[in-house]
């Protein structure tokens, strides 16, 4: 999440951003996604086989956060499968219906 936030700030600064800094941040983001991909290849959820608060915390950067700092998930099959598992949870669907019923702001689960 910190890297994503910094990438967002660099994006907002635009051409005024230091190009070397932008490359470093992009590299950090790529490493973070690679680590997440690896972890989700080892277990169904971040803390193991059970859904925990860790999954709740990681959901924003992997879904809504991508609206602000776009990231193609095509090279990350474990992340995509994870998001599908989360999206299929009845509690998730109930929470989203209550919290944000706007269909134009549906979570990015793909």
N, CA, C and O of each residue as an XYZ file, in Angstrom:
440
protein
N       0.815     -1.202      0.000
C       0.000      0.000      0.000
C       0.861      1.270      0.000
O       0.536      2.206     -0.730
N       1.945      1.343      0.786
C       2.768      2.562      0.736
C       3.352      2.817     -0.653
O       3.395      3.957     -1.115
N       3.797      1.752     -1.312
C       4.347      1.931     -2.661
C       3.265      2.410     -3.615
O       3.517      3.270     -4.459
N       2.051      1.855     -3.485
C       0.952      2.270     -4.352
C       0.624      3.747     -4.131
O       0.383      4.482     -5.089
N       0.616      4.173     -2.889
C       0.327      5.573     -2.578
C       1.387      6.489     -3.183
O       1.066      7.536     -3.746
N       2.643      6.091     -3.064
C       3.721      6.899     -3.633
C       3.629      6.922     -5.153
O       3.847      7.965     -5.770
N       3.308      5.783     -5.764
C       3.119      5.745     -7.215
C       1.993      6.683     -7.636
O       2.088      7.344     -8.670
N       0.934      6.743     -6.844
C      -0.177      7.643     -7.133
C       0.279      9.099     -7.095
O      -0.089      9.889     -7.963
N       1.069      9.448     -6.103
C       1.566     10.825     -6.005
C       2.447     11.164     -7.210
O       2.321     12.245     -7.785
N       3.329     10.255     -7.588
C       4.180     10.488     -8.769
C       3.307     10.658    -10.009
O       3.580     11.514    -10.850
N       2.265      9.848    -10.122
C       1.342      9.956    -11.261
C       0.665     11.330    -11.274
O       0.496     11.935    -12.333
N       0.279     11.816    -10.090
C      -0.387     13.114    -10.004
C       0.565     14.258    -10.355
O       0.153     15.259    -10.941
N       1.839     14.103     -9.992
C       2.835     15.128    -10.307
C       3.089     15.170    -11.815
O       3.371     16.226    -12.382
N       2.985     14.015    -12.445
C       3.133     13.942    -13.896
C       4.552     14.204    -14.348
O       5.500     13.638    -13.803
N       4.701     15.061    -15.345
C       6.001     15.327    -15.941
C       6.976     15.983    -14.969
O       8.181     16.004    -15.221
N       6.473     16.513    -13.873
C       7.350     17.136    -12.890
C       8.054     16.127    -11.996
O       8.922     16.500    -11.206
N       7.689     14.851    -12.111
C       8.297     13.819    -11.276
C       9.678     13.455    -11.791
O       9.937     13.484    -12.994
N      10.541     13.118    -10.883
C      11.888     12.649    -11.225
C      11.757     11.298    -11.926
O      11.231     10.357    -11.333
N      12.225     11.175    -13.182
C      12.063      9.916    -13.919
C      12.779      8.734    -13.254
O      12.305      7.600    -13.324
N      13.908      9.000    -12.617
C      14.614      7.913    -11.930
C      13.799      7.417    -10.735
O      13.724      6.215    -10.483
N      13.197      8.343    -10.009
C      12.360      7.977     -8.878
C      11.155      7.172     -9.354
O      10.775      6.183     -8.729
N      10.561      7.597    -10.453
C       9.400      6.880    -10.991
C       9.783      5.439    -11.343
O       8.995      4.520    -11.120
N      10.978      5.235    -11.887
C      11.436      3.878    -12.228
C      11.630      3.039    -10.967
O      11.250      1.869    -10.929
N      12.217      3.637     -9.947
C      12.426      2.917     -8.690
C      11.084      2.501     -8.095
O      10.924      1.367     -7.643
N      10.134      3.411     -8.097
C       8.820      3.104     -7.529
C       8.104      2.026     -8.330
O       7.466      1.143     -7.757
N       8.209      2.096     -9.643
C       7.588      1.068    -10.482
C       8.212     -0.293    -10.185
O       7.522     -1.312    -10.160
N       9.507     -0.297     -9.962
C      10.206     -1.537     -9.630
C       9.730     -2.087     -8.287
O       9.535     -3.293     -8.137
N       9.546     -1.204     -7.320
C       9.035     -1.636     -6.005
C       7.636     -2.229     -6.140
O       7.322     -3.261     -5.547
N       6.813     -1.564     -6.921
C       5.459     -2.075     -7.130
C       5.472     -3.444     -7.779
O       4.707     -4.327     -7.393
N       6.340     -3.623     -8.765
C       6.445     -4.917     -9.438
C       6.897     -5.999     -8.462
O       6.381     -7.117     -8.493
N       7.861     -5.672     -7.595
C       8.332     -6.641     -6.599
C       7.223     -6.976     -5.601
O       7.074     -8.130     -5.198
N       6.456     -5.977     -5.207
C       5.363     -6.221     -4.254
C       4.336     -7.174     -4.853
O       3.890     -8.115     -4.196
N       3.966     -6.924     -6.099
C       2.991     -7.813     -6.741
C       3.563     -9.216     -6.913
O       2.831    -10.198     -6.788
N       4.853     -9.325     -7.197
C       5.483    -10.644     -7.326
C       5.447    -11.388     -5.996
O       5.220    -12.597     -5.967
N       5.669    -10.675     -4.903
C       5.610    -11.301     -3.580
C       4.192    -11.758     -3.245
O       3.995    -12.845     -2.703
N       3.217    -10.929     -3.569
C       1.815    -11.290     -3.326
C       1.463    -12.517     -4.169
O       0.828    -13.451     -3.677
N       1.872    -12.511     -5.423
C       1.612    -13.647     -6.314
C       2.209    -14.930     -5.733
O       1.560    -15.975     -5.719
N       3.442    -14.839     -5.259
C       4.098    -16.011     -4.688
C       3.342    -16.504     -3.453
O       3.076    -17.699     -3.323
N       2.999    -15.592     -2.555
C       2.297    -15.983     -1.328
C       0.975    -16.658     -1.638
O       0.641    -17.676     -1.031
N       0.220    -16.106     -2.574
C      -1.091    -16.673     -2.901
C      -0.969    -17.965     -3.706
O      -1.961    -18.666     -3.907
N       0.221    -18.277     -4.160
C       0.476    -19.579     -4.771
C       0.751    -20.642     -3.718
O       0.688    -21.838     -4.005
N       1.056    -20.205     -2.497
C       1.366    -21.115     -1.396
C       0.153    -21.435     -0.529
O       0.100    -22.496      0.093
N      -0.809    -20.538     -0.482
C      -2.014    -20.756      0.329
C      -3.174    -19.983     -0.275
O      -2.974    -19.082     -1.090
N      -4.375    -20.337      0.126
C      -5.564    -19.682     -0.425
C      -5.722    -18.242      0.043
O      -6.290    -17.410     -0.663
N      -5.212    -17.954      1.242
C      -5.362    -16.621      1.817
C      -4.007    -16.150      2.341
O      -3.070    -16.943      2.434
N      -3.899    -14.893      2.678
C      -2.608    -14.335      3.062
C      -2.024    -14.961      4.321
O      -0.811    -15.153      4.405
N      -2.858    -15.280      5.292
C      -2.344    -15.829      6.549
C      -2.407    -17.353      6.584
O      -2.092    -17.954      7.611
N      -2.798    -17.976      5.507
C      -2.876    -19.439      5.472
C      -4.130    -19.918      4.780
O      -4.559    -19.356      3.772
N      -4.707    -20.959      5.332
C      -5.869    -21.579      4.703
C      -7.195    -20.944      5.072
O      -8.228    -21.287      4.497
N      -7.181    -20.022      6.026
C      -8.411    -19.383      6.493
C      -8.409    -17.893      6.160
O      -7.361    -17.248      6.174
N      -9.570    -17.362      5.866
C      -9.768    -15.933      5.644
C      -9.551    -15.196      6.966
O     -10.120    -15.581      7.988
N      -8.724    -14.127      6.953
C      -8.429    -13.371      8.173
C      -8.459    -11.870      7.882
O      -8.742    -11.439      6.764
N      -8.162    -11.094      8.914
C      -8.080     -9.637      8.757
C      -7.017     -9.244      7.729
O      -7.130     -8.195      7.095
N      -5.992    -10.071      7.560
C      -4.965     -9.778      6.552
C      -5.592     -9.682      5.161
O      -5.187     -8.847      4.352
N      -6.557    -10.518      4.891
C      -7.230    -10.485      3.588
C      -8.067     -9.223      3.434
O      -8.134     -8.642      2.351
N      -8.698     -8.807      4.512
C      -9.487     -7.575      4.464
C      -8.575     -6.391      4.156
O      -8.925     -5.519      3.361
N      -7.409     -6.368      4.790
C      -6.475     -5.258      4.574
C      -5.889     -5.255      3.169
O      -5.643     -4.191      2.603
N      -5.667     -6.425      2.608
C      -5.038     -6.507      1.285
C      -6.035     -6.310      0.146
O      -5.630     -6.085     -0.994
N      -7.304     -6.390      0.432
C      -8.297     -6.312     -0.637
C      -8.319     -4.946     -1.312
O      -8.430     -4.874     -2.536
N      -8.215     -3.862     -0.549
C      -8.268     -2.535     -1.157
C      -7.155     -2.325     -2.182
O      -7.451     -1.923     -3.307
N      -5.887     -2.578     -1.844
C      -4.848     -2.336     -2.846
C      -4.996     -3.212     -4.092
O      -4.627     -2.800     -5.192
N      -5.536     -4.416     -3.918
C      -5.662     -5.319     -5.061
C      -6.904     -5.052     -5.900
O      -7.005     -5.539     -7.026
N      -7.843     -4.291     -5.370
C      -9.074     -4.015     -6.121
C      -9.198     -2.521     -6.379
O      -8.746     -2.029     -7.413
N      -9.795     -1.812     -5.464
C     -10.064     -0.381     -5.635
C      -8.797      0.418     -5.895
O      -8.810      1.352     -6.697
N      -7.718      0.069     -5.238
C      -6.459      0.784     -5.447
C      -6.011      0.776     -6.897
O      -5.351      1.710     -7.353
N      -6.368     -0.272     -7.621
C      -5.995     -0.362     -9.045
C      -6.759      0.637     -9.904
O      -6.391      0.855    -11.059
N      -7.805      1.243     -9.375
C      -8.486      2.307    -10.126
C      -7.589      3.541    -10.211
O      -7.652      4.306    -11.174
N      -6.758      3.720     -9.192
C      -5.912      4.909     -9.100
C      -4.502      4.660     -9.607
O      -3.874      5.553    -10.176
N      -4.009      3.454     -9.401
C      -2.694      3.051     -9.892
C      -2.918      1.758    -10.671
O      -2.792      0.665    -10.118
N      -3.252      1.885    -11.963
C      -3.600      0.703    -12.757
C      -2.479     -0.341    -12.776
O      -1.294     -0.012    -12.839
N      -2.885     -1.579    -12.720
C      -1.940     -2.697    -12.786
C      -2.652     -3.838    -13.490
O      -3.735     -4.251    -13.077
N      -2.046     -4.345    -14.547
C      -2.597     -5.469    -15.294
C      -2.340     -6.743    -14.498
O      -1.196     -7.036    -14.151
N      -3.373     -7.487    -14.210
C      -3.226     -8.715    -13.439
C      -3.073     -9.952    -14.318
O      -3.044    -11.069    -13.801
N      -2.973     -9.779    -15.623
C      -2.821    -10.929    -16.520
C      -1.640    -11.825    -16.130
O      -1.774    -13.047    -16.182
N      -0.489    -11.262    -15.740
C       0.638    -12.135    -15.392
C       0.567    -12.729    -13.978
O       1.522    -13.362    -13.527
N      -0.549    -12.530    -13.285
C      -0.655    -12.955    -11.889
C      -1.851    -13.891    -11.670
O      -2.865    -13.466    -11.115
N      -1.750    -15.139    -12.092
C      -2.900    -16.051    -11.964
C      -3.304    -16.310    -10.511
O      -4.488    -16.500    -10.230
N      -2.352    -16.320     -9.592
C      -2.704    -16.578     -8.190
C      -3.488    -15.407     -7.598
O      -4.425    -15.619     -6.827
N      -3.120    -14.192     -7.946
C      -3.863    -13.022     -7.472
C      -5.273    -13.031     -8.058
O      -6.249    -12.772     -7.354
N      -5.372    -13.332     -9.353
C      -6.695    -13.363     -9.982
C      -7.579    -14.434     -9.341
O      -8.761    -14.193     -9.097
N      -7.022    -15.604     -9.069
C      -7.804    -16.676     -8.425
C      -8.220    -16.264     -7.015
O      -9.334    -16.552     -6.577
N      -7.324    -15.594     -6.320
C      -7.626    -15.105     -4.967
C      -8.800    -14.123     -5.006
O      -9.734    -14.235     -4.212
N      -8.749    -13.175     -5.922
C      -9.832    -12.192     -6.015
C     -11.159    -12.859     -6.355
O     -12.209    -12.426     -5.879
N     -11.122    -13.889     -7.159
C     -12.348    -14.623     -7.463
C     -12.873    -15.336     -6.218
O     -14.081    -15.363     -5.985
N     -11.965    -15.920     -5.408
C     -12.388    -16.569     -4.151
C     -13.033    -15.557     -3.223
O     -14.074    -15.822     -2.622
N     -12.406    -14.396     -3.112
C     -12.954    -13.363     -2.227
C     -14.326    -12.921     -2.743
O     -15.282    -12.817     -1.974
N     -14.412    -12.664     -4.044
C     -15.667    -12.200     -4.633
C     -16.795    -13.207     -4.527
O     -17.966    -12.827     -4.559
N     -16.469    -14.475     -4.402
C     -17.495    -15.521     -4.296
C     -17.994    -15.699     -2.864
O     -18.998    -16.377     -2.642
N     -17.324    -15.112     -1.911
C     -17.737    -15.258     -0.506
C     -19.070    -14.538     -0.276
O     -19.195    -13.358     -0.604
N     -20.061    -15.232      0.280
C     -21.349    -14.584      0.537
C     -21.218    -13.335      1.409
O     -21.905    -12.341      1.173
N     -20.354    -13.378      2.401
C     -20.187    -12.214      3.278
C     -19.640    -11.016      2.506
O     -20.022     -9.878      2.776
N     -18.757    -11.264      1.556
C     -18.219    -10.176      0.737
C     -19.336     -9.556     -0.096
O     -19.473     -8.334     -0.146
N     -20.128    -10.394     -0.743
C     -21.211     -9.871     -1.590
C     -22.226     -9.089     -0.753
O     -22.716     -8.048     -1.193
N     -22.542     -9.570      0.432
C     -23.469     -8.862      1.310
C     -22.892     -7.517      1.735
O     -23.578     -6.495      1.693
N     -21.629     -7.527      2.145
C     -20.984     -6.281      2.582
C     -20.936     -5.262      1.452
O     -21.201     -4.081      1.672
N     -20.601     -5.705      0.252
C     -20.513     -4.775     -0.871
C     -21.887     -4.220     -1.237
O     -21.998     -3.050     -1.603
N     -22.915     -5.026     -1.145
C     -24.262     -4.544     -1.441
C     -24.683     -3.457     -0.460
O     -25.387     -2.517     -0.829
N     -24.253     -3.588      0.783
C     -24.599     -2.593      1.800
C     -23.681     -1.378      1.733
O     -24.137     -0.244      1.884
N     -22.410     -1.605      1.510
C     -21.422     -0.526      1.591
C     -21.361      0.326      0.333
O     -21.167      1.539      0.410
N     -21.526     -0.299     -0.813
C     -21.375      0.448     -2.064
C     -22.243     -0.180     -3.155
O     -21.741     -0.915     -4.005
N     -23.523      0.106     -3.130
C     -24.424     -0.523     -4.098
C     -24.307      0.047     -5.523
O     -25.001     -0.424     -6.425
N     -23.458      1.034     -5.737
C     -23.299      1.641     -7.057
C     -22.609      0.657     -7.994
O     -21.439      0.337     -7.787
N     -23.312      0.162     -9.032
C     -22.703     -0.833     -9.930
C     -21.517     -0.264    -10.733
O     -20.694     -1.027    -11.237
N     -21.427      1.060    -10.853
C     -20.298      1.646    -11.569
C     -19.017      1.602    -10.745
O     -17.930      1.818    -11.280
N     -19.135      1.326     -9.452
C     -17.961      1.248     -8.594
C     -17.746     -0.160     -8.064
O     -17.255     -0.346     -6.950
N     -18.108     -1.130     -8.852
C     -17.931     -2.524     -8.432
C     -16.445     -2.808     -8.231
O     -15.609     -2.288     -8.970
N     -16.113     -3.625     -7.240
C     -14.702     -3.953     -7.003
C     -14.072     -4.623     -8.210
O     -14.721     -5.380     -8.932
N     -12.826     -4.337     -8.409
C     -12.086     -4.919     -9.538
C     -11.584     -6.301     -9.121
O     -10.501     -6.434     -8.550
N     -12.373     -7.311     -9.408
C     -12.039     -8.682     -9.001
C     -11.448     -9.496    -10.138
O     -11.359    -10.720    -10.045
N     -11.052     -8.844    -11.187
C     -10.424     -9.545    -12.314
C      -9.160     -8.837    -12.725
O      -8.485     -9.272    -13.658
